[in-house]
């Protein structure tokens, strides 16, 4: 397994998601626990230490099965991720209740990573409305140690993405974007990737921070666009990233990568 460093923590570059676990008789809410536990065991034994779930996966049962599976392993041996279910606007007044229930379902005292989930045009006004107190509450849970790292997942276009980031950038440590490797234009992925780099490049504290971001952008770009008949991004670009020692060289290399993928 290949691992990456995130703020001093060793995280497997391949994680296990729980949105589509095996089910019984095609019923999405009825997870085949025996088959799911076998999958968790295989992943864990082969070096995966990052496990991602969410409140709504499998009609709420993914968190239960994930908690059951991971409770068999030493808590410090894996990184657990779940999310605030902002995809349903009825959840915004219930952030405290939902968070407490997630701790219970996942049989844990803390989350390694916790996300504001599914930020998009449908719910952006709720996320930006201070009356709900979602941002402040989850920041307080991080201060209390029940969240180690706070981030968000984005399913929006670039303008909505910018609005959320402008309001939350003081508390955000990471983000997940919706990306289709066969369609660079899906949900304006190329614009989002460009904005991520330009927004955060001035806040990198050292070259390794920048390399981590740039390597992610490299892997995002390293795809085959069938409709454009492009080859994968040449390996030399990744080599250039790994050899770079300063932010300006890194930025130049990323620009070359993105220019190549736009051809």
Rosetta blueprint (number, residue, H / E / L):
1 X L
2 X L
3 X E
4 X E
5 X E
6 X E
7 X L
8 X L
9 X E
10 X E
11 X E
12 X E
13 X L
14 X L
15 X L
16 X E
17 X E
18 X L
19 X L
20 X L
21 X L
22 X L
23 X E
24 X E
25 X L
26 X L
27 X E
28 X E
29 X E
30 X E
31 X E
32 X L
33 X H
34 X H
35 X H
36 X H
37 X H
38 X H
39 X H
40 X H
41 X H
42 X H
43 X H
44 X H
45 X H
46 X L
47 X L
48 X L
49 X L
50 X E
51 X E
52 X E
53 X L
54 X L
55 X L
56 X L
57 X H
58 X H
59 X H
60 X H
61 X H
62 X H
63 X H
64 X H
65 X H
66 X H
67 X H
68 X H
69 X H
70 X H
71 X L
72 X L
73 X L
74 X L
75 X H
76 X H
77 X H
78 X L
79 X E
80 X E
81 X E
82 X E
83 X E
84 X E
85 X L
86 X L
87 X L
88 X L
89 X H
90 X H
91 X H
92 X H
93 X H
94 X H
95 X H
96 X H
97 X H
98 X H
99 X H
100 X H
101 X H
102 X H
103 X H
104 X H
105 X H
106 X L
107 X L
108 X L
109 X L
110 X L
111 X E
112 X E
113 X E
114 X E
115 X E
116 X E
117 X E
118 X E
119 X E
120 X L
121 X L
122 X L
123 X L
124 X H
125 X H
126 X H
127 X H
128 X H
129 X L
130 X L
131 X L
132 X L
133 X L
134 X H
135 X H
136 X H
137 X H
138 X H
139 X H
140 X H
141 X H
142 X H
143 X H
144 X L
145 X L
146 X L
147 X E
148 X E
149 X E
150 X E
151 X E
152 X E
153 X E
154 X E
155 X L
156 X L
157 X L
158 X H
159 X H
160 X H
161 X H
162 X H
163 X H
164 X H
165 X H
166 X H
167 X H
168 X H
169 X L
170 X L
171 X L
172 X L
173 X L
174 X E
175 X E
176 X E
177 X E
178 X L
179 X L
180 X E
181 X L
182 X L
183 X E
184 X L
185 X L
186 X H
187 X H
188 X H
189 X H
190 X H
191 X H
192 X H
193 X H
194 X H
195 X H
196 X H
197 X H
198 X H
199 X H
200 X H
201 X H
202 X H
203 X H
204 X L
205 X L
206 X L
207 X H
208 X H
209 X H
210 X H
211 X H
212 X H
213 X H
214 X H
215 X H
216 X H
217 X H
218 X H
219 X H
220 X H
221 X H
222 X L
223 X L
224 X L
225 X L
226 X H
227 X H
228 X H
229 X L
230 X L
231 X L
232 X L
233 X L
234 X L
235 X H
236 X H
237 X H
238 X H
239 X H
240 X H
241 X H
242 X H
243 X H
244 X L
245 X L
246 X L
247 X H
248 X H
249 X H
250 X H
251 X H
252 X H
253 X H
254 X H
255 X H
256 X H
257 X H
258 X H
259 X H
260 X H
261 X H
262 X H
263 X L
